[in-house]
Amino acid sequence: MKFMIAGLGSIGRRHFRNLLALGERDILLYRTQRSSLPDDELVGFPVETDLQAALAHNPQAVIISNPTSLHLEVAIPAAEAGCSILLEKPVSHSMEDVETLEQALQRGGGKILVGFQFRFHPTLRKAAELIHSGRLGKPLSVHVHWGEYLPDWHPWEDFRQGYSARTDLGGGVVLTLSHPLDYLRFLLGEVGSLWAFTSSQGFGLPVEDTAEIGLRFSSGVIGSLHLDYNQRPQAHYLEITATRGSLRWDNSDGSLDVYDADKKTRQNFMPPVGFERNKLFMDEMSHFLSVLRSESEPLCSWQDGKQALRLALAALQSAGQGRLVELE
């Protein structure tokens, strides 16, 4: 099977290495060649800098890992050509052309997996199992906190020039760290309304570096989501309170602490021995291969990706207009 990777920054390189680790070597690189990373590992693989020339190689699968605002420029022609797509999150920086991609997928017949890799986290999936089984009763409230220090992400480049810090490339903390807007839906269902405040104070960036988002789910659960580019040391955790207990998931070590209020007991779940961050991406890629072989349906679908984008854009709209945004 022939793969095309569009965008060879850090996440594109990760997908490239993981494909090789899974035994795939028929890989075409479509790129601008403006990556700030060395190209030693890419030597020997064909390169195209024109999209139509790249698609003329007839790839069956396309991995789209270029900057957010450029995703659909590649995704739509690839879908029209009948390719299946692994599309990095968020699916775009606006709703413009989102329906065009949907129509192109229908005409081309390919499938799409959206790259929210936390869908593959073993203890986050355990949390979903516990919630959906009713073991903790009815969920009542949720809080997610995710703080990172942006200059530490890509120490080999000026962080102000990376896509996460640039308006024209679809940056800002709400879009860039939109993972919880996907996994909260996975855990608790649809969001009915939200409000948000954003600011940019830490680095004077043209995009927001801090966001506080309030969420009301269709089920009645209320919650909050904090995102920032400023925190040292980084922290990313989730807390859910329910009628018969509570849980806390911590991304730092993957632990899931569950309290059963009926039994007054605690239980701790940990990822498998040897688990590390790239396992999420390896499992995601293995799942994509399974989707390509028609053995599985996408675990994070196009509709999931589109809905996460709607939530992110609604948060930015709320912050900009100073009002609650209804989503239902």
N, C-alpha and C positions, 0 to 999 in steps of 0.2 A: 504494500500500500504506500502511495506517495503522499507525503506531508509537506505542507508549506507553512513556514513560520513567518509572520509579518511583524517585525519589530524585534530587535535583538538587544534590548536593554537587559536589566537584571532578571526580570520575570521571563522574558523570551529565552534567555540563556538557561534558566532553570528548566523550562519546558524542553529545550533542546537536549540538555543532559539527561533528563528523565526519559525522553524517547529513546536515546541511545542505550540507557540502562535496561530498558524494556525490550531491547533487541531490534528496534526500528532504525534503519540507516538510510532509507530512501527519503531524504529530507532536502527540500529546496528552501533557500533563504531569500525572502523578499525584504529589502531594507533600504534605508537612505544612506547608510554607512556613516551616520553621525553619532553612533554610540560612543560613549566615553570609556568603554571597556576594551581591553586588548582582544585581538581577533585570532590569537593562536589556535584556540580550540575549534575554530570554524574552518580552518584551512582544509581544502579538499572537497567541500560541499558547494554545489552550484549556487550562484547568487544572481538575482535579477533586481534591477532598480526601477523597472517599469511594471506596473500591476498587470496590464494585459499580457505582457511577455511572460510574466510569472504564471498567470492562469493558463497560458498556452501549453504549459508543461502538463496540464490535466491532473492536478493534485486531487485526490479524493477527500482529503481533510486539510483544513486550514486552521492554524492557531493564531489568533489575533491578539498580540501583546504590545502593540504600539501605544502611544499616548491616547488617553480617553477620547479626546475630541476628534481623533482620526479613525476610531474604530469602524464606524459605519461606512467610511469611504472604501474600506477594504471588504467589509462584511457583505455589503449589498452585491457588488459584482461577483464575489465568491459564491454567494447563495444562488444568484442567477445561473452560475456555471454548474450548479448541482452539487457543490461541495458541502460536506458537513463541517461544522465549525465549533471549535472551543474558543469562546469569546470571553476575554478577561473582563472583570468587573471594574467599574460599573459599565453597563452596556453602551452608554454614551454620556454626553454632558448635557443633553437636552432631549426633548421628545421629537424634535425635528428629524424626519426620515426614519423614525422607529417603525411606523406602519409600513414604510417602503421596504424595510428589511423583512418584515413579516410576510408581505406579499411575495417578495423574492424567494423566500424559503418555500412557500407553497408552490410556486412555479418550478423551482429547481428540484424540490423533493429531498433536500438534505435535512439533516438534524442539527440541533444546536444545543450545546452544553455551556452554561454560563459559569465562569470561574470563581465562584464563591467557595473557596477551599475549606472553610470551616464546616461545610456540610459533611465533610469526611472526618471530622474530629471524633475519636471514639467516645470520649466522655461527654461531649456535647450531644452526641447521638444518644447516649445513655440517658441524659437529662430529658431529651425529647420522649424517649420510651417511658420514663417514669411519669412525666406529665400526661402524655396521651393515654396511659393505662388507668389514670385516675387514682394512682396510689397515694398521691399527696392531696387529693381532694380537688376543689376548684381553685385554679390560680386567681390571685387577687391583685397582686402588684409585682412589678419587675423594675430592676435597675441595672443598667450596664454602664461601666466606666472604662474608657479606653484612652489613655494618655501615652503619647510617644514623643521623642525628641527628634524633630525632623532632620537636623544636621547630622545625626548619627546614621541615617538610613543608607546613604550612598557616600561614604567618606571620601571616595575617589573623585567626586565632582562637587561643584558649587551648588549647594542645595537650593539656592534661589533660582537656578536655571532648570531644575528638574520639573517634570510635569506636575508634581504635587503642589508646587508653589506658583504655578502660572495659570492665569485665567484663560489664555488662548489654547492651552492644552487640556483644559477640563479639570484643573486642580482645585484645591481647597479641601479642608478636612472632612466636610460632609460627604463629598463624592469619593474621596480617596479612601476614607475609613468607613465605607458604607456597609461593611460586612454585617454588623449587628442588625441593620435594617432588613437583611435577608434572614439571618438565623432567628431573629425574634418572630418573624412570620412562620418559620419552620416550627418553632416551639409553641407559639401562642395564637396563630391565625392572623387574620387581616386586621389592619389598623383602620379605624373609622375616622379619626381626626387627630391633628397634631398642632403644636405650636413650637416655635423655636426662637432662641436668641443666638446671634453669632457675633464674634469680634475678631479683630486682628491687631494684637498688641505686642506679641512676643518678638516678632521679627520685622514688623512693618511691611508685610507681604501684601500684594494686591488681592489676595484671596483670604478667606476666613481661616484663622488658625485655632479657633475655639468655638465649640457649639454646645448648646444645652437644648435638648429636644424633649418635649413632653408628648406622651403618646396615650391615646385612648383606643383600645382594641374593640372590635365589634362584639367580642364576648363580654365586655365590661371591665376587663383588666385595665388598670392604669399603670403608667410607667414613665421612666425617664432614661435618657441616653446622653452621656457626656462624652465628647470627643475633643482631643486637643493635640497639637503638634509641639507642646512645650514641656511636657512632664519628664523629669528625671528623678529616680529611675522610672522606666516605663511600667505601666500597670494596665491590665486588661482582665476584667472579671465581670461576672453576671450573678445577680441574686434574684431569686423568685420566692415570694411568700404565697402560700396556698392555705386552704382551710384546714388541712390535716398535716401540715409540715412546711418545710422550706428547703431550698437547695442553694448552694453557692459553687459556681464553677470558676476556676482560676486558670487563665491561659499560661501563666508563667511556668507551672509544672504540670498542667493538664488535670489537676485534681478536681474531683466533684464530691462535695460534702453534702450529704442528705440527712435531714432531721425528720424523723417520723414522730409526730406529736402524739399519736395514739399510743405508741409503744414507748415513747420517751427514749428513743435510741438514735444514735448517729451511725451512719455507714459512709465509708469513704471509698470512692472508686478512682483508680489511677489508670493511665494509659498502659499498654503493654510495655514490658521491659525493653529498653532500647529505643523507645519512641522518640522521634525528634521532628522538627518542623517540616522538613522536606517530605516526611511520610504523608502529610496531607496532600501535597502536590503529586506525589507518586500514585497515591490511591485515586486522585482525581484523574490522572492520565490513564491509569489502568481502566478506570470506569469509562473514559472517553473511547478507548480502544474497544471496550465491550459494546458501547453504543454503536460504533462504526460497524461492528460485526452483527448488529441487530440482535444482540443477546440481552440488552438492557435498554430501558428508556432513560433519558437524561434525569439524573437525580436533582439537578438544579436546572429547570427548564427555561425556555425563552420567556414564558409568562412570568416566572419567578424573577428573572432578571429585569424585566420591564417594570414589574411592580416595585422592586427595590429602588429603581431609578425614580419612579413616581414619588416615592416617599422622600427620597433625598431632595428632589426638586421642590416638593411641597414644604420641606423644612426651610430651604433657602427662600422660598416665596413668603413663608410666614415671617421669617426674620426681616426680610426686606420691607414687608407691608405692615408689620406690627399687628398681625391678627391671626386668629385660629383658622386653620385650613381644614375643610371637610373633604374626606376622600370617598365617602360612600355615595 
